[in-house]
């Protein structure tokens, strides 16, 4: 059975728009030509790919399975076009990375800097994302590596995780905040403080929520919530609010004297940082080299390099 790339892209266009007419317009085809293309694909795959009704076109179970593979093929063709384009401009890559704020604040910049020393013509694309999107893009092949907390969510079939370092959660506060009178605090002793906490469903949020639940305190109902790490740190700097953040994420602010940190007594107030990659797809030479740099540099103090 030979699948036609154009037919697969037509299927994706219909699946994404939910409409044969809109898909035909986006694909610059007449609607009869698009319908004929899908009919040929159905003959090839041996079943109906769409259910059509008053609310548009929806993928059948077979159609959804074909669409999943079509997205992978689409991503790989896009990556091939990117690499060809970069090669024409005498550039390597691109190396596509998905990162969390913690990884981007500490591990990734030093590794990227070292990679650029070794390969000045390397193109590196970095995007901040959340776990579910990173895993989806890894499996599709639109990114090479995902870097961030590991072991927080259930493992994803087809994805390999590798631990690079361990990070510790710390209570952070502005200099002079009364919370800092003790070198260690427990969540139970902080029932009456004002918190700034993550609002999204990231690994960071999930782990903090678990800490509060295990401590018997419960998630603070009157907290300031934001999905911005920068906002959390800034609010803490300019108020008596406190927060819990990975130690690596506040090293620069602590060193500059803008924030102070103290230990958190609750057990399990640590998390593993690592990289994830697709098991079924070999890494490019550039991604392999970047992985080797990460392994060497992970866990080094911020002031060291090389």
C-alpha positions in Angstrom: 0.0 0.0 0.0 1.5 3.3 -1.1 0.2 6.4 0.6 0.2 9.7 -1.3 1.7 12.6 0.6 -0.7 15.1 -1.0 -3.7 13.0 0.0 -2.5 12.9 3.6 -2.1 16.6 3.7 -5.6 17.0 2.3 -6.9 14.8 5.1 -5.1 16.9 7.7 -6.6 20.1 6.2 -10.1 18.7 6.5 -9.5 17.4 10.0 -8.2 20.8 11.2 -10.9 22.9 9.6 -13.7 20.5 10.1 -14.9 21.4 6.6 -14.4 20.1 3.1 -15.0 23.5 1.6 -12.6 25.4 3.9 -10.0 22.7 3.4 -10.4 22.9 -0.4 -9.8 26.7 -0.2 -6.7 26.3 2.0 -5.3 23.6 -0.2 -6.2 25.6 -3.4 -8.3 22.8 -4.8 -11.8 22.6 -6.0 -14.1 20.8 -3.6 -14.7 17.9 -6.1 -11.0 17.5 -6.5 -10.5 17.3 -2.7 -13.4 14.8 -2.3 -11.9 12.7 -5.1 -8.5 12.8 -3.3 -10.1 11.5 0.0 -12.1 8.9 -1.9 -8.8 7.6 -3.3 -7.2 7.6 0.1 -10.2 5.7 1.5 -9.9 3.1 -1.3 -6.2 2.7 -0.4 -6.7 2.4 3.4 -9.9 0.3 3.1 -12.3 2.3 5.1 -14.2 5.6 5.6 -12.0 8.4 7.0 -14.7 11.1 7.7 -18.2 11.2 9.1 -20.0 14.1 7.4 -23.0 15.8 8.9 -24.6 19.2 9.6 -21.7 20.1 11.9 -19.1 19.4 9.4 -16.6 16.6 8.8 -15.2 14.6 11.7 -12.5 11.9 11.5 -13.5 8.3 12.0 -11.4 6.0 14.1 -9.5 4.9 11.0 -9.2 8.6 9.9 -7.8 9.6 13.3 -5.2 6.9 13.1 -4.1 8.0 9.6 -4.1 11.6 10.7 -1.8 10.8 13.5 0.8 9.4 11.1 0.2 12.1 8.6 1.1 14.7 11.3 4.4 12.9 11.9 5.1 12.8 8.1 4.2 16.5 7.8 6.5 17.5 10.7 9.4 15.4 9.2 9.0 17.0 5.8 9.0 20.5 7.4 12.1 19.6 9.3 13.7 18.4 6.0 12.9 21.6 4.3 14.3 23.6 7.3 17.6 21.6 7.2 17.9 22.1 3.4 17.3 25.8 3.7 19.9 26.1 6.5 22.3 24.1 4.5 22.0 26.4 1.5 22.9 29.2 3.9 25.9 27.2 5.2 24.3 26.7 8.6 23.9 23.6 10.7 20.6 22.5 12.0 18.3 23.7 13.2 18.4 22.2 16.6 14.8 22.5 17.9 14.4 22.5 21.7 11.4 22.6 24.0 12.2 23.9 27.5 10.6 24.8 30.8 11.6 28.1 32.5 13.8 26.2 35.0 15.8 24.5 32.3 16.0 27.7 30.3 17.2 29.7 33.3 20.1 27.4 34.2 21.0 24.3 32.1 20.2 25.3 28.6 22.0 28.7 28.2 25.4 27.3 29.2 25.0 24.3 26.9 23.9 26.4 24.0 26.8 28.8 24.6 29.2 25.9 24.4 27.6 24.5 21.3 27.9 27.8 19.6 31.6 27.9 20.5 32.1 24.6 18.8 29.7 25.2 15.9 29.3 29.0 15.3 27.1 28.3 12.2 24.7 26.2 14.2 21.0 27.4 14.2 19.2 26.8 17.5 15.5 27.3 18.0 14.2 27.3 21.6 10.6 27.5 22.7 9.1 27.5 26.2 6.3 25.0 26.5 4.4 22.6 28.8 4.8 18.9 29.2 1.9 17.7 27.1 2.9 19.9 24.2 6.5 19.0 24.4 5.7 15.2 24.4 3.4 15.7 21.4 6.0 17.6 19.4 8.7 15.1 20.3 6.6 12.2 19.0 5.7 14.2 15.8 9.4 15.1 15.3 9.0 18.9 15.2 11.4 19.2 18.2 14.6 17.2 18.9 14.8 17.4 22.7 12.7 18.5 25.6 14.4 19.8 28.7 12.8 20.2 32.1 11.5 18.3 35.1 11.2 14.6 34.7 9.4 12.0 36.7 6.5 14.3 37.5 4.0 12.9 35.0 3.4 9.3 34.0 5.9 8.1 31.4 4.9 8.6 27.7 5.1 5.6 25.4 7.8 6.2 22.8 9.7 8.8 24.9 13.0 8.2 26.7 13.8 10.3 29.7 17.4 10.9 31.0 18.1 12.6 34.4 20.7 15.3 34.3 20.6 16.9 37.7 18.5 17.4 40.9 17.0 20.7 41.9 15.7 21.8 45.3 12.6 23.8 46.0 13.3 26.9 48.2 11.1 29.5 49.9 11.9 32.8 48.4 11.2 36.3 49.9 12.5 39.8 49.6 15.3 40.8 52.0 13.8 41.9 55.3 10.7 39.7 55.0 10.0 38.3 58.6 9.7 34.8 57.1 13.5 34.9 56.8 14.1 35.0 60.5 14.4 31.2 60.4 16.8 29.3 58.2 14.1 26.6 57.5 10.4 26.8 57.4 7.6 24.3 57.0 4.4 24.9 55.1 2.4 24.4 58.3 4.2 27.3 59.9 3.4 29.5 56.9 -0.4 29.2 57.0 -1.0 33.0 57.4 1.5 34.3 54.8 0.6 35.7 51.4 1.6 33.5 48.6 2.4 33.9 44.9 1.9 30.6 43.1 1.8 29.2 39.5 -1.6 29.2 37.9 -1.0 26.9 35.0 -1.0 23.1 34.9 2.8 22.8 34.5 5.0 20.3 36.3 6.0 23.1 38.6 2.3 23.7 39.6 1.7 20.0 40.0 4.6 19.5 42.3 3.8 22.5 44.5 0.2 21.4 44.8 1.4 18.0 45.9 3.6 19.6 48.6 0.7 21.5 50.0 -1.6 18.5 50.1 1.0 16.2 51.7 1.7 18.9 54.4 -2.0 19.0 55.3 -2.2 22.7 54.6 -4.1 22.7 51.2 -3.6 25.0 48.3 -3.8 28.6 49.5 -7.1 30.0 48.3 -6.1 33.7 48.6 -2.8 33.4 46.7 -1.8 35.6 43.8 -1.8 33.3 40.8 0.2 33.8 37.6 1.6 31.6 34.8 4.7 33.8 34.6 7.9 32.9 36.5 9.1 36.5 36.0 5.9 37.8 37.6 6.3 35.5 40.6 9.8 36.7 41.3 9.0 40.4 40.7 5.9 40.4 43.0 8.0 38.7 45.8 10.7 41.3 45.3 8.2 44.2 45.8 5.9 42.9 48.5 5.7 40.7 51.6 4.4 37.8 49.5 6.5 34.7 49.4 6.8 31.9 46.9 8.4 28.4 46.4 10.7 28.2 43.5 13.5 25.8 42.2 16.8 27.0 43.6 18.4 27.2 40.2 15.7 29.6 39.0 16.6 32.3 41.5 20.4 32.0 41.7 20.9 35.3 39.8 18.5 37.3 41.9 19.9 35.8 45.2 23.4 36.6 44.1 22.3 40.2 43.3 20.7 40.6 46.7 17.2 41.1 45.2 15.8 37.9 46.8 16.7 35.7 49.7 15.9 32.0 50.1 15.5 29.5 52.9 15.1 25.8 53.1 11.7 24.1 53.0 11.3 21.4 55.6 8.7 19.3 53.7 10.1 16.0 52.5 10.3 15.5 48.8 10.9 19.2 48.1 13.2 18.4 45.2 12.8 17.5 41.6 14.8 15.9 38.8 15.8 17.9 35.7 16.5 16.0 32.6 16.1 15.6 28.9 13.5 13.7 26.8 13.7 12.4 23.3 11.7 10.2 20.9 12.8 6.6 21.2 12.1 5.7 17.6 13.9 8.6 15.9 17.7 8.9 15.9 19.1 12.3 16.9 20.8 14.5 14.4 24.6 14.9 14.8 23.9 18.4 16.2 21.4 17.1 18.7 23.8 14.3 19.7 26.6 16.9 20.4 24.2 19.1 22.4 23.2 16.1 24.5 26.8 15.3 25.2 27.4 18.9 26.3 24.4 18.8 28.6 25.6 15.6 30.2 29.0 17.2 30.9 27.7 20.5 32.1 24.7 19.4 34.1 25.0 20.2 37.8 28.0 22.6 37.6 27.8 25.8 39.6 26.5 28.8 37.7 29.8 30.6 37.9 31.7 27.8 36.1 31.9 27.4 32.4 33.2 25.0 29.8 
